[in-house]
Amino acid sequence: RKEVEQDPGPFNVPEGATVAFNCTYSNSASQSFFWYRQDCRKEPKLLMSVYSSGNEDGRFTAQLNRASQYISLLIRDSKLSDSATYLCVVMVGGGNKLTFGTGTQLKVEL
Amino acid sequence: DTAVSQTPKYLVTQMGNDKSIKCEQNLGHDTMYWYKQDSKKFLKIMFSYNNKELIINETVPNRFSPKSPDKAHLNLHINSLELGDSAVYFCASSGTGVGVSEAFFGQGTRLTVV
């Protein structure tokens, strides 16, 4: 089983739609969780950290379910500019190893 | 003012050659990484250094040798390049400890071995 698993997509959605991505992780000792965004031929950039209580940043909401070991990202009112690959990232403890999922590709269309 | 910079951005070389990629960060971070992103876009950690000490060494061939002269630099030297080494190599840095773990990535080095 992969350490971090995501549906690779692509998710093709119309502008204005709401879309949700899920990610599961295998190591129950994982303590830090993130969503990164990667545009085509660019480096990954942090989109948001994921906190146990859930957190929201504008149109983006992240949730963490420790019991089921999954993380979700909800994007409301999708924009064309949201088209990218979204990477689920997990860190075990306070260590130094960020483990990436394979990424979920999102395409927002007119 | 680039936070994590790596050079070169593109590298095309023949099989069997030896090449190096350089990385520098000006964020004052203690930890630096090398990641490899293959043709299937999967980002996989190769090495991690903390204060110039190697702390993570995934199952990477011995042909790959990282070197950290100081905590702001982490270079990657590759000997006897093979076709399968073609990928994008990303350098990254982060602080350490829970809550300060955001990693900042360089722009990547697109290595093509012919």
Interface residues (C-beta under 8 A of the other chain):
Chain A: Q31 S32 F34 K42 E43 P44 K45 L46 S49 T85 L87 M91 G93 G94 N96 K97 L98 T99 F100 T102 G103
Chain B: T31 Y33 Y35 K40 K41 F42 L43 K44 I45 S48 N50 I55 I56 F90 A92 S94 T96 G97 V98 G99 S101 E102 A103 F104 F105 G106 Q107 G108
